[in-house]
Amino acid sequence: MTDKQPAKKKGVLARLLTGLLILIAAGLILAGGAAWLAWTWLQNEVAEEGPATEETVVLLPRGSGLIAIAQQLETAGVVSDARVFRVWVTIDGGDRDLQAGEYAIPAGASMLDIYTQLREGDTIQYFVTAPEGRTSAQIVRILTDNPVLTGEISEIPAEGTLLPETYSFHRGDSRQDILDRMRADQQALLDELWPDRAADLPIETPEEAIVLASIVEKETGVASERPLVASVFVNRLRRGIRLESDPTIIYGITQGEPLGRGIRRSELDNANNPYNTYFVDGLPPTPIANPGRDAIAAVLNPPDTDYLFFVADGTGGHAFAETYREHQRNVANWRRIERERR
């Protein structure tokens, strides 16, 4: 009897332990099943088409945390439940990767789509254009008048130090930042083009190249003519002939603002204007505008021509001449066109 009792007790304990293990296993299975169901539901929820029926612009301020961002997205009507969005981002570990800015959320974008857009910083891009041939003061006004840019510009940059282009930016970017990019881009362009300039140019520094390019830029609005205009001025400088460029006179009078009328005889004869290239030998003291990429390239590698003169031809372009006699005929033709127009 004494031997059978311990064996009986061991059997009972074994059955209890087995039952307990079965219960634990069943609990784990149930818990795992519940977790799997919850995970599957969450995946479906964030991948489901969002509630927005049209593109919606959402501005997320700098410094916004995940809770504030999720709530703003729900308030804007682009996510159905801020809590679900927060849970997904937290599980994915991207709560510190969301970027502030202005977003255009597409119609029907899922939470997963929006999360990707915010993590990649795919914000709305704006553009501002500084046309070729504008003065630094005029470019500053263009930036100042842009309602999306922020901040003040500390000072007007030196003439000819900016590269006119179309620049992209995001809401909240500063005007000074765009101006600094223009300055840096022009320096980068000069660093690229200056080493490959043509031999025996009558200019010795990149700064002189910008002065000459600004005159080329102001003399013609026809892109295809810039190389020819550049060749005229390079040829004149090589031969010691004064540039005789009307835009330089105007700059000396108005600092680059429109004159609004023709140049007067007294202004042509004014030897006290340091920008009057009818009297100044060589280049004027500074650029007269901010030249674009093509004008700078044309000055550094002008075509090989014998042109020394050009005048308007009535089509928006110019007639070029190698001799003064030929130039006089072109001038006479232009004056006839002007009389006919009047």
C-alpha positions as CSV (number, residue, x, y, z in Angstrom):
1,M,0.0,0.0,0.0
2,T,2.7,2.5,0.9
3,D,4.4,1.9,-2.5
4,K,1.2,2.5,-4.5
5,Q,0.3,5.8,-2.8
6,P,3.2,7.8,-4.0
7,A,2.7,6.5,-7.5
8,K,-0.9,7.5,-7.4
9,K,0.1,11.0,-6.2
10,K,2.6,11.3,-9.0
11,G,0.0,10.5,-11.5
12,V,-2.4,13.2,-10.2
13,L,0.4,15.8,-10.2
14,A,1.3,14.8,-13.7
15,R,-2.3,15.2,-14.9
16,L,-2.6,18.6,-13.1
17,L,0.7,19.8,-14.7
18,T,-0.4,18.6,-18.1
19,G,-3.7,20.4,-17.7
20,L,-2.0,23.6,-16.6
21,L,0.4,23.4,-19.6
22,I,-2.6,22.9,-21.9
23,L,-4.3,25.9,-20.4
24,I,-1.2,28.0,-20.8
25,A,-0.7,26.9,-24.4
26,A,-4.3,27.6,-25.1
27,G,-3.9,31.1,-23.6
28,L,-0.8,31.8,-25.7
29,I,-2.6,30.6,-28.8
30,L,-5.6,32.8,-28.0
31,A,-3.3,35.7,-27.2
32,G,-1.2,35.1,-30.4
33,G,-4.4,34.9,-32.4
34,A,-5.7,38.1,-30.9
35,A,-2.4,39.8,-31.6
36,W,-2.3,38.5,-35.2
37,L,-5.9,39.7,-35.7
38,A,-5.0,43.1,-34.3
39,W,-2.0,43.4,-36.5
40,T,-3.9,42.4,-39.5
41,W,-6.6,44.9,-38.8
42,L,-4.1,47.7,-38.3
43,Q,-2.3,46.9,-41.6
44,N,-5.6,47.0,-43.4
45,E,-6.7,50.2,-41.6
46,V,-3.6,52.2,-42.6
47,A,-3.6,50.9,-46.2
48,E,-7.3,51.7,-46.7
49,E,-8.3,54.6,-48.9
50,G,-8.5,57.8,-46.9
51,P,-11.6,59.9,-46.3
52,A,-10.5,63.0,-48.3
53,T,-12.6,63.4,-51.5
54,E,-10.3,66.1,-53.0
55,E,-6.7,67.2,-52.6
56,T,-6.2,68.9,-49.3
57,V,-3.4,71.3,-48.3
58,V,-2.2,70.8,-44.7
59,L,0.4,73.0,-43.0
60,L,2.4,71.3,-40.3
61,P,4.2,73.9,-38.2
62,R,7.9,73.4,-37.2
63,G,8.2,71.7,-33.9
64,S,5.0,69.7,-34.1
65,G,5.1,66.3,-32.4
66,L,3.4,63.1,-33.5
67,I,0.3,63.7,-31.4
68,A,-0.2,67.2,-32.8
69,I,0.5,66.1,-36.4
70,A,-1.9,63.1,-36.1
71,Q,-4.7,65.3,-34.7
72,Q,-4.1,68.0,-37.4
73,L,-4.4,65.3,-40.1
74,E,-7.7,64.1,-38.6
75,T,-9.0,67.7,-38.2
76,A,-8.1,68.3,-41.9
77,G,-10.1,65.3,-42.9
78,V,-7.3,63.3,-44.5
79,V,-7.1,60.5,-41.9
80,S,-10.1,58.8,-40.2
81,D,-8.5,58.2,-36.8
82,A,-5.6,60.1,-35.4
83,R,-5.0,57.3,-32.8
84,V,-4.5,54.6,-35.5
85,F,-2.1,56.9,-37.4
86,R,-0.1,57.4,-34.2
87,V,0.0,53.7,-33.4
88,W,1.3,52.8,-36.8
89,V,4.0,55.5,-36.9
90,T,5.1,54.5,-33.4
91,I,5.3,50.8,-34.2
92,D,7.3,51.7,-37.4
93,G,9.7,53.9,-35.3
94,G,9.1,56.9,-37.5
95,D,7.7,59.3,-34.9
96,R,10.9,61.5,-35.1
97,D,11.1,61.3,-38.9
98,L,8.0,63.3,-39.8
99,Q,8.9,66.6,-41.3
100,A,7.2,70.0,-40.9
101,G,6.0,71.9,-44.0
102,E,3.1,72.5,-46.3
103,Y,1.7,69.3,-47.9
104,A,-0.8,68.6,-50.7
105,I,-2.5,65.4,-49.6
106,P,-4.0,63.7,-52.6
107,A,-7.7,62.7,-52.5
108,G,-8.2,59.2,-51.0
109,A,-4.6,59.0,-49.8
110,S,-4.2,56.2,-47.2
111,M,-2.6,56.7,-43.8
112,L,0.4,54.7,-45.2
113,D,0.6,57.1,-48.2
114,I,0.5,60.2,-45.9
115,Y,3.1,58.7,-43.5
116,T,5.4,58.2,-46.4
117,Q,4.8,61.7,-47.7
118,L,5.6,63.3,-44.3
119,R,8.6,61.1,-43.7
120,E,10.1,62.0,-47.1
121,G,9.3,65.7,-46.7
122,D,7.4,65.8,-50.0
123,T,6.1,69.3,-49.4
124,I,4.6,71.8,-51.9
125,Q,7.2,73.5,-54.0
126,Y,6.9,77.2,-55.0
127,F,9.0,79.0,-57.6
128,V,10.3,82.5,-58.0
129,T,12.0,83.8,-61.1
130,A,14.7,86.5,-61.3
131,P,14.9,87.4,-65.1
132,E,18.2,87.9,-66.7
133,G,19.3,91.5,-66.9
134,R,17.6,92.7,-63.7
135,T,19.6,94.8,-61.3
136,S,20.2,93.6,-57.7
137,A,17.8,96.1,-56.4
138,Q,15.1,94.9,-58.8
139,I,15.7,91.2,-57.8
140,V,15.4,92.2,-54.1
141,R,12.0,93.7,-54.9
142,I,10.9,90.5,-56.7
143,L,11.8,88.5,-53.5
144,T,10.2,91.1,-51.2
145,D,6.9,91.1,-53.1
146,N,6.7,87.3,-52.9
147,P,4.0,86.5,-50.3
148,V,5.2,83.0,-49.5
149,L,8.8,83.8,-48.6
150,T,9.6,85.1,-45.1
151,G,12.0,87.5,-43.4
152,E,13.8,90.6,-44.5
153,I,16.8,91.1,-46.8
154,S,19.6,92.7,-44.8
155,E,21.1,94.6,-47.7
156,I,21.1,94.9,-51.5
157,P,23.9,92.7,-52.9
158,A,26.6,94.3,-55.1
159,E,25.6,94.7,-58.7
160,G,26.2,91.6,-60.9
161,T,26.8,89.1,-58.0
162,L,23.5,87.2,-58.5
163,L,22.6,84.5,-61.0
164,P,19.2,85.1,-62.5
165,E,17.3,81.8,-62.7
166,T,14.0,80.2,-61.5
167,Y,14.5,79.0,-57.9
168,S,12.3,76.5,-56.1
169,F,11.5,76.9,-52.4
170,H,9.0,75.8,-49.7
171,R,6.7,77.8,-47.6
172,G,8.6,79.3,-44.7
173,D,11.9,79.7,-46.6
174,S,13.5,83.1,-46.2
175,R,14.1,85.7,-48.8
176,Q,17.7,86.0,-47.6
177,D,18.2,82.3,-48.2
178,I,17.1,82.6,-51.9
179,L,19.4,85.6,-52.3
180,D,22.3,83.6,-50.8
181,R,21.6,80.8,-53.3
182,M,21.6,83.2,-56.2
183,R,25.0,84.5,-55.1
184,A,26.4,81.0,-54.5
185,D,25.1,79.8,-57.9
186,Q,26.8,82.6,-59.7
187,Q,30.1,81.9,-58.1
188,A,29.7,78.2,-58.9
189,L,29.0,79.0,-62.5
190,L,32.1,81.2,-62.7
191,D,34.2,78.5,-61.1
192,E,32.9,76.1,-63.9
193,L,33.2,78.4,-66.9
194,W,36.3,80.6,-66.2
195,P,38.9,77.8,-66.5
196,D,37.6,76.9,-70.0
197,R,37.5,80.5,-71.3
198,A,38.9,81.3,-74.8
199,A,42.5,82.3,-75.1
200,D,43.6,85.9,-75.4
201,L,40.4,87.4,-74.1
202,P,40.6,91.2,-73.4
203,I,39.4,90.6,-69.9
204,E,41.6,89.5,-67.0
205,T,39.3,88.5,-64.1
206,P,35.9,86.9,-63.6
207,E,34.7,90.2,-62.3
208,E,35.5,91.9,-65.6
209,A,33.7,89.0,-67.4
210,I,30.6,89.8,-65.4
211,V,30.8,93.5,-66.3
212,L,31.0,92.7,-70.0
213,A,28.3,90.0,-69.8
214,S,25.9,92.4,-68.1
215,I,26.3,94.8,-71.1
216,V,25.7,91.9,-73.5
217,E,22.6,91.0,-71.5
218,K,21.1,94.5,-71.6
219,E,21.9,95.0,-75.3
220,T,19.7,92.1,-76.7
221,G,16.7,90.2,-75.6
222,V,17.3,87.6,-78.3
223,A,19.1,84.6,-76.9
224,S,20.6,83.5,-80.2
225,E,22.2,87.0,-80.6
226,R,24.2,87.0,-77.3
227,P,27.3,85.3,-78.8
228,L,27.4,87.8,-81.7
229,V,26.9,90.8,-79.4
230,A,29.6,89.4,-77.2
231,S,31.9,89.1,-80.2
232,V,31.4,92.7,-81.1
233,F,32.4,94.0,-77.7
234,V,35.3,91.6,-77.4
235,N,36.6,92.7,-80.8
236,R,36.2,96.4,-79.8
237,L,38.1,95.8,-76.6
238,R,40.9,94.0,-78.5
239,R,41.3,96.9,-80.9
240,G,41.0,99.6,-78.2
241,I,37.7,100.9,-79.6
242,R,35.2,102.3,-77.0
243,L,32.2,100.1,-76.4
244,E,29.6,102.9,-77.0
245,S,26.8,101.0,-75.3
246,D,23.6,103.0,-74.6
247,P,22.5,100.7,-71.7
248,T,25.7,101.7,-69.8
249,I,24.7,105.4,-70.1
250,I,21.2,104.6,-68.8
251,Y,22.6,102.8,-65.8
252,G,24.7,105.8,-64.9
253,I,21.6,107.9,-65.0
254,T,19.0,105.7,-63.3
255,Q,21.1,102.9,-61.6
256,G,19.3,100.4,-63.8
257,E,15.7,101.6,-63.5
258,P,13.9,102.2,-66.8
259,L,14.6,105.6,-68.3
260,G,11.2,105.8,-69.8
261,R,12.4,107.8,-72.8
262,G,15.2,108.0,-75.3
263,I,18.7,109.1,-74.3
264,R,19.1,112.9,-74.8
265,R,22.0,114.3,-76.7
266,S,23.3,116.0,-73.5
267,E,23.4,112.6,-71.8
268,L,25.3,111.1,-74.7
269,D,27.8,113.9,-74.4
270,N,28.1,113.8,-70.6
271,A,31.7,112.8,-69.9
272,N,31.1,113.0,-66.2
273,N,29.0,109.9,-66.2
274,P,31.5,107.1,-65.3
275,Y,29.2,104.6,-67.1
276,N,29.2,106.5,-70.4
277,T,31.1,104.1,-72.6
278,Y,31.1,106.7,-75.4
279,F,33.8,108.4,-73.2
280,V,35.1,105.6,-70.9
281,D,37.9,103.6,-72.3
282,G,37.3,99.8,-71.8
283,L,34.8,98.6,-69.3
284,P,32.6,100.7,-67.0
285,P,33.4,100.5,-63.2
286,T,30.8,97.9,-62.3
287,P,28.3,95.6,-63.9
288,I,25.1,97.3,-65.0
289,A,22.8,94.3,-64.2
290,N,22.9,90.6,-63.3
291,P,23.7,88.6,-66.4
292,G,22.4,85.1,-67.0
293,R,24.3,81.9,-67.7
294,D,24.2,82.3,-71.5
295,A,25.5,85.9,-71.5
296,I,28.4,84.9,-69.3
297,A,29.2,81.8,-71.4
298,A,29.0,84.0,-74.6
299,V,31.6,86.5,-73.2
300,L,34.0,83.8,-72.1
301,N,33.8,81.9,-75.4
302,P,32.6,84.3,-78.1
303,P,32.4,83.2,-81.7
304,D,35.2,84.3,-84.0
305,T,33.8,87.2,-86.0
306,D,35.0,90.5,-87.4
307,Y,31.9,92.4,-86.3
308,L,32.4,95.8,-84.7
309,F,29.0,97.3,-84.9
310,F,25.3,96.4,-84.5
311,V,22.0,98.2,-84.6
312,A,18.3,97.3,-84.3
313,D,16.9,95.8,-87.5
314,G,13.2,96.3,-86.8
315,T,12.4,92.7,-86.1
316,G,13.4,92.7,-82.4
317,G,17.0,91.6,-83.3
318,H,20.0,93.4,-84.7
319,A,21.9,93.9,-87.9
320,F,25.7,93.3,-87.5
321,A,28.4,94.9,-89.5
322,E,32.2,94.6,-89.9
323,T,32.8,98.1,-91.3
324,Y,31.5,101.6,-90.3
325,R,30.2,102.1,-93.8
326,E,28.1,98.9,-93.6
327,H,26.9,100.0,-90.2
328,Q,25.8,103.4,-91.5
329,R,23.6,101.6,-94.0
330,N,22.1,99.5,-91.3
331,V,21.5,102.6,-89.2
332,A,19.8,104.4,-92.1
333,N,17.6,101.4,-92.6
334,W,16.6,101.4,-88.9
335,R,15.8,105.1,-89.0
336,R,13.6,104.5,-92.0
337,I,11.7,101.8,-90.1
338,E,11.3,104.2,-87.1
339,R,9.9,106.9,-89.4
340,E,7.4,104.5,-91.0
341,R,6.2,103.3,-87.6
342,R,5.6,106.9,-86.5
